[in-house]
Amino acid sequence: MIGTGLNPRTAPTFPIAAKAALGDMQLRKNVRHATDVIQGKRARVVGEMPDWQQLRETGRQIRQHTMEHLDFYLEEFETNCTRAGGMVHWARDAEEARRIIVGLVKASGSDEVIKIKSMTTEEIQLNSALEAEGIHPFETDLAELIIQLGEDRPSHIVVPALHKNRQQIREIFQRTMNLPELGDRPKDLADAARIFLREKFLRVKTGVSGANFLIAEIGGVCVVESEGNGRMCLTLPETLITVAGIDKILPRFQDLEVMLQLLPRSATGERMNPYNSIWTGVSASDGPRVFHVVLMDNARTEILADEEGRQTLNCIRCGACQNACPVYRQTGGHAYGSVYAGPIGAILTPQLQEMHYAQSLPYASSLCGACYEVCPVKIDIPEVLIHLRNKVVKQNTAGVAGFFDIEATAMKAMATIFRSERRFRAAQRLGRVAESPLVRKDQNGTGWIGWLPGLLGGWTQVRDLQEMPKQTFREWWERRGMND
């Protein structure tokens, strides 16, 4: 099995990856069907809530307040978690987080781990690091298990195997679980996964979890899930290691009252998650005997310092923006080259890479605003996208080669033309002359351009341009004045 983490440093740019994804009709069908189903369920349960907009605003305020006082709440969490018997470790980046976790697993004496809530571990490519040290990780979320057994990559924050249909999942299970007679009913697939995982739950002594929320007031960790595997991973192992970004903090236990209404409705269209696990430290009578929390920065402090980009850290990883995004619905998640796909990935991934990589992602959006409308904590993703595009332009102006250099040069040329009426009029006259060989008349005598050369050809591959008018409004107005 392979690690499922993606590396935006080596991934192809979004335009290249998206073009390949658009050619996979089965993938597009799978993604469209899955997102339609989730959106329909979400609309129903959100429609039941007369105070939904007030809940969204309260959620936004909680997250904004937390980010403004993040240092205080992180220290409070460490104090309370330690008091309850947990051990807190701080990791500056992915490399340090991997080193700490691998060391803790080795110290537990285990060469296997069971995992739950793997998004953060995929961000740091933990599976590959564990395997390099002879430690075998077992994903226990059904979708994550499908991804791992199929040696694939996640394509959605909440439903990582959303791009796979039942027949494809059946083929993976038949091959990897040695079940040639396996049926393709959901019950058949669920039973196969349950039998496969139950043995791991009862045998493996070390668990690695992510976290939906860290609660500063009690030093506790909250995981919500729908399958029951989380409850197994969090209670049966002798050693439990939780790795979470520092942005997962909530100030008070009472804040869960808001978040546990917003998250399930936005993520899976459920009124509440079937399994909600909250634990603090260790207990002599139940659960793991040793509990570690790895608090990981990995560029989040740099994001926090950016006043406009900071709201990215308010994300509660519901995936609603992905389900609503017209771009994601056409390309799926792999085109984004990161475990964080869709609109939130388009703003989070470049910032986690400190804008050195994944520079095409802020442009992977039509800025339609659908992501903002469904975000349960009201992250203004279009606003952040524009902010990051400005950063990309500034970096490219400083000498980063590629497509955006060409775009920046073109925009500078346009700005020069638009600053002068004389230059603008001259450009209009030149444009009429230049387009004349490309114009074709329809039966009504209207001129259309169906082909443009070079980079401009990307536009006319999917749409035609109408020829420029023989007379501009300004020219018409001036001529009208002369005639009067």
Secondary structure, 3 states (H helix, E strand, C coil): CCCCCCCCCCCCCHHHHHHHHHCCHHHHHHHHHHHHHHHHHHHHHHHCCCCHHHHHHHHHHHHHHHHHCHHHHHHHHHHHHHHCCCEEEEECCHHHHHHHHHHHHHHCCCCEEEEECCHHHHHCCHHHHHHHCCCEEEECCHHHHHHHHCCCCCCCCCCCCCCCCHHHHHHHHHHHCCCCCCCCCHHHHHHHHHHHHHHHHHHCCEEEECCCEEECCCCEEEEEECCCHHHHHHHCCCEEEEEEEHHHEECCHHHHHHHHHHHHHHHCCCCCCCEEEEECCCCCCCCCCEEEEEEECCCHHHHHHCCCCHHHHHCCCCCHHHHHCHHHHHHCCHHHCCCCCHHHHHHHHHHHCCCCCCCCHHHCCCCCCHHHHHCCCCCCHHHHHHHHHHHHHHHHHCCCCCHHHHHHHHHHHHHHHHCCHHHHHHHHHHHHHHHHHHEEECCCCCEEECCCCHHHHHHHCCCCEECCCCCCHHHHHHHHHHHC
